[in-house]
Amino acid sequence: MIGDPAQPPHKCEFPVQPPEGSWSHPGDCRRCGKTWAQSQTEQKMTEAQAVIADLGLIAVSRDDLLAVLAESEGFIGGKDNAAFTRLAAAVGVQ
């Protein structure tokens, strides 16, 4: 066998005690080095993909999604507009 056996994915651990980090600015993951911001972005993208799948939509590029969102506020997500809000947050629409 060549190389290391495949390792299962781990749950990132972000230190929140000085000097490695704080509650407002967690440090990088102790196991893989991923930053808190990268982790949050991945989580938001996963949530956006779940919304797209729940709505039965096909996968689209970020640029296509931005174009749709620009025209869709008030029409995606029903009365409370929750799906639009989650999608917009995931791709950085303000």
C-alpha positions in Angstrom: 0.0 0.0 0.0 1.4 3.4 -1.0 0.9 6.4 1.3 -1.2 6.8 4.4 -4.6 5.2 4.7 -7.5 7.6 4.1 -8.4 9.4 7.3 -12.0 10.1 8.1 -13.0 13.7 8.1 -12.6 15.4 11.5 -14.7 18.0 13.3 -12.7 21.2 13.4 -11.8 22.6 16.7 -11.2 26.3 17.0 -9.4 27.5 20.1 -11.1 30.4 21.9 -8.7 31.0 24.7 -5.7 33.3 24.4 -3.1 33.3 23.1 -4.5 31.0 20.3 -7.9 32.7 19.9 -10.8 34.3 21.7 -14.6 34.1 21.7 -14.9 36.9 19.2 -12.0 35.7 17.0 -11.4 31.9 17.3 -8.0 30.7 16.2 -7.3 28.3 13.4 -8.3 24.6 13.6 -5.8 22.7 15.7 -6.0 19.7 13.3 -6.2 21.0 9.8 -5.3 24.8 10.1 -8.6 25.9 8.6 -9.6 29.4 9.6 -12.9 30.2 11.4 -14.0 32.3 8.4 -13.3 29.4 6.0 -15.4 27.1 8.2 -18.3 29.6 8.3 -18.2 30.1 4.5 -18.3 26.3 4.0 -21.2 26.0 6.3 -23.1 28.8 4.6 -22.5 27.2 1.2 -23.8 23.9 2.5 -26.9 25.6 3.8 -27.4 27.3 0.4 -27.0 24.0 -1.4 -29.6 22.4 0.9 -32.0 25.2 0.2 -31.5 24.7 -3.6 -32.0 21.0 -3.2 -35.1 21.5 -1.1 -36.6 23.7 -3.7 -35.8 21.2 -6.4 -33.6 23.6 -8.3 -30.5 22.6 -10.3 -27.0 23.5 -9.1 -25.9 26.9 -10.5 -22.7 28.9 -10.4 -22.2 31.6 -7.8 -22.5 34.3 -10.5 -25.8 32.8 -11.8 -27.1 32.7 -8.2 -26.2 36.3 -7.7 -28.1 37.3 -10.8 -31.1 35.3 -9.7 -31.0 36.8 -6.2 -30.8 40.3 -7.6 -34.1 39.8 -9.3 -35.8 37.6 -6.7 -36.0 39.3 -3.4 -39.6 38.9 -2.1 -40.3 35.9 -4.4 -38.0 33.2 -2.9 -38.9 31.7 0.5 -42.5 32.4 1.0 -44.0 35.0 3.4 -41.0 35.3 5.7 -38.4 35.4 2.8 -36.2 33.0 4.8 -34.8 31.0 1.9 -33.8 34.3 0.1 -32.1 35.5 3.2 -30.1 32.3 3.6 -29.1 32.2 0.0 -28.2 35.8 -0.1 -26.1 35.4 3.1 -24.4 32.4 1.6 -23.2 34.3 -1.5 -22.5 37.6 0.2 -25.4 39.7 -1.1 -26.1 42.7 1.2 
